[in-house]
Amino acid sequence: VVTARLTKACPLNPRQRGFIRAAGCSENLKLLQTIIRSAKKEHRPLGVVFVDIAKAFDTVSHRHILHVLQ
């Protein structure tokens, strides 16, 4: 419910993949699995980093969030 209401007031970035119902999460997981399998098969070291570039609650005022939820 919260996600649906917030999405109407503050459209999400199309690259957003976390905390939403979309095929994007499964696509990202499949891609990560493929990369890991490839690295293992070829005996290559692999480092994975997850970075949250935009902090949603730092860029949207708390007042606006409360207003939308009401």
C-alpha positions as CSV (number, residue, x, y, z in Angstrom):
1,V,0.0,0.0,0.0
2,V,2.8,2.4,0.9
3,T,4.7,1.7,-2.3
4,A,1.6,2.2,-4.4
5,R,0.7,5.5,-2.8
6,L,4.3,6.8,-2.9
7,T,4.7,5.8,-6.6
8,K,1.7,7.9,-7.5
9,A,3.1,11.0,-5.8
10,C,6.8,10.4,-6.5
11,P,7.4,8.3,-9.6
12,L,10.4,5.9,-9.1
13,N,13.4,6.0,-11.3
14,P,13.0,3.4,-14.0
15,R,16.2,1.8,-12.8
16,Q,14.8,1.2,-9.4
17,R,14.8,-2.6,-8.7
18,G,14.4,-3.0,-4.9
19,F,11.2,-3.0,-2.9
20,I,8.9,-3.0,-6.0
21,R,7.0,-5.7,-7.9
22,A,8.8,-5.9,-11.2
23,A,10.6,-8.4,-13.3
24,G,13.7,-6.3,-12.7
25,C,14.7,-8.0,-9.5
26,S,14.6,-11.5,-11.0
27,E,16.5,-10.2,-14.1
28,N,19.2,-8.7,-11.9
29,L,19.5,-11.9,-9.9
30,K,19.8,-14.0,-13.0
31,L,22.5,-11.7,-14.4
32,L,24.4,-11.9,-11.1
33,Q,24.1,-15.7,-11.0
34,T,25.4,-15.9,-14.6
35,I,28.4,-13.6,-13.7
36,I,29.2,-15.7,-10.6
37,R,29.0,-19.0,-12.5
38,S,31.2,-17.6,-15.3
39,A,33.8,-16.4,-12.8
40,K,33.8,-19.8,-11.0
41,K,34.0,-21.8,-14.3
42,E,37.0,-19.7,-15.5
43,H,38.6,-19.6,-12.0
44,R,38.6,-15.8,-12.0
45,P,38.3,-13.7,-8.9
46,L,35.1,-11.7,-8.6
47,G,34.1,-8.8,-6.4
48,V,30.5,-7.6,-6.2
49,V,29.4,-4.2,-4.8
50,F,25.9,-3.0,-4.3
51,V,25.6,0.8,-4.3
52,D,22.5,2.9,-3.5
53,I,23.3,6.0,-5.4
54,A,20.1,8.0,-4.6
55,K,18.7,8.0,-1.1
56,A,15.0,8.3,-1.6
57,F,14.2,9.5,1.9
58,D,16.9,12.2,1.7
59,T,15.5,13.6,-1.5
60,V,11.8,13.6,-0.6
61,S,10.6,15.7,2.3
62,H,9.1,13.9,5.2
63,R,6.1,16.3,5.1
64,H,5.4,15.3,1.5
65,I,5.6,11.6,2.4
66,L,3.2,12.0,5.3
67,H,0.8,14.0,3.1
68,V,0.8,11.3,0.4
69,L,0.2,8.5,2.9
70,Q,-2.8,10.3,4.4
